Amino acid sequence: MGDHVYKVVELVGSSSKSIEDAIENAIGRAGKTLSNLDWFEVVDTRGHIDGGKVGHYQVTVKVGFRLKD
């Protein structure tokens, strides 16, 4: 692996299904506008309660992508 420079963006993904789906939603959306996505880190997990049940999952992720040379 050569030397690379990365930029990091912070995103919030959400889903009514699961935490994993919320992560996939954030990464999937980032992939539509950013290139060279390499890694992610979940930095926060939270949710919304609706009628005594989990109504929504929300995750904050840092996504790293390589800058072009």
Contact map, one row per residue, 1 for C-alpha under 8 A:
111000000000000000000000000000000000000000000000000000000000000000000
111100000000000000000000000000000000000000000000000000000000000000000
111110000000000000000000000000000000000000000000000000000000000000000
011111000000000000000000000000000000000000000000000000000000000001100
001111100000000000000000000000000000000000000000000000000000000001100
000111110000000000000000000000000000000000000000000000000000000111100
000011111000000000000000000000000000000000000000000000000000000111100
000001111100000000000000000000000000000000000000000000000000011110000
000000111110000000000000000000000000000000000000000000000000011100000
000000011111000000000000000000000000000000000000000000000001111000000
000000001111100000000000010000000000000000000000000000000001111000000
000000000111110000000000010000000000000000000000000000000111100000000
000000000011111000000111110000000000000000000000000000000111100000000
000000000001111100101110110000000000000000000000000000011110000000000
000000000000111111101100100000000000000000000000000000011100000000000
000000000000011111000000000000000000000000000000000000111000000000000
000000000000001111101100000000000000000000000000000000011000000000000
000000000000001111111100000000000000000000000000000000011000000000000
000000000000011011111110000000000000000000001000000000001110000000000
000000000000000001111111000000000000000000000000000000000000000000000
000000000000011011111111100000000000000000000000000000000000000000000
000000000000111011111111110000000000000000000000000000001110000000000
000000000000110000111111111000000000000000000000000000000010100000000
000000000000100000011111111100000000000000000000000000000000000000000
000000000000111000001111111110000000000000000000000000000000000000000
000000000011110000000111111111000000000000000000000000000000100000000
000000000000000000000011111111100000000000000000000000000000001000000
000000000000000000000001111111110000000000000000000000000000000000000
000000000000000000000000111111111000000000000000000000000000000000000
000000000000000000000000011111111100000000000000000000000000000000000
000000000000000000000000001111111110100000000000000000000000000000000
000000000000000000000000000111111100000000000000000000000000000000000
000000000000000000000000000011111110000000000000000000000000000000000
000000000000000000000000000001111111100000000000000000000000000010000
000000000000000000000000000000101111100000000000000000000000000011000
000000000000000000000000000000000111110000000000000000000000000011100
000000000000000000000000000000100111111000000000000000000000001111000
000000000000000000000000000000000001111100000000000000000000001111000
000000000000000000000000000000000000111110000000000000000000001110000
000000000000000000000000000000000000011111000000000000000000111100000
000000000000000000000000000000000000001111100000000000000000111000000
000000000000000000000000000000000000000111111000000000000011110000000
000000000000000000000000000000000000000011111000000000000011110000000
000000000000000000000000000000000000000001111100000000000011100000000
000000000000000000100000000000000000000001111110000000001111000000000
000000000000000000000000000000000000000000011111000000001110000000000
000000000000000000000000000000000000000000001111100001111100000000000
000000000000000000000000000000000000000000000111110001111100000000000
000000000000000000000000000000000000000000000011111111110000000000000
000000000000000000000000000000000000000000000001111111100000000000000
000000000000000000000000000000000000000000000000111110000000000000000
000000000000000000000000000000000000000000000000111111000000000000000
000000000000000000000000000000000000000000000000111111100000000000000
000000000000000000000000000000000000000000000011110111111000000000000
000000000000000100000000000000000000000000000011110011111000000000000
000000000000011111000000000000000000000000000011100001111100000000000
000000000000011111100100000000000000000000001111000001111110000000000
000000000001111000100100000000000000000000001111000000011111000000000
000000000001110000100110000000000000000001111100000000001111100000000
000000000111100000000000000000000000000001111000000000000111110000000
000000000111100000000010010000000000000111110000000000000011111000000
000000011110000000000000000000000000000111100000000000000001111100000
000000011110000000000000001000000000111110000000000000000000111110000
000001111000000000000000000000000000111100000000000000000000011111000
000001110000000000000000000000000111111000000000000000000000001111100
000111100000000000000000000000000011110000000000000000000000000111110
000111100000000000000000000000000001000000000000000000000000000011111
000000000000000000000000000000000000000000000000000000000000000001111
000000000000000000000000000000000000000000000000000000000000000000111
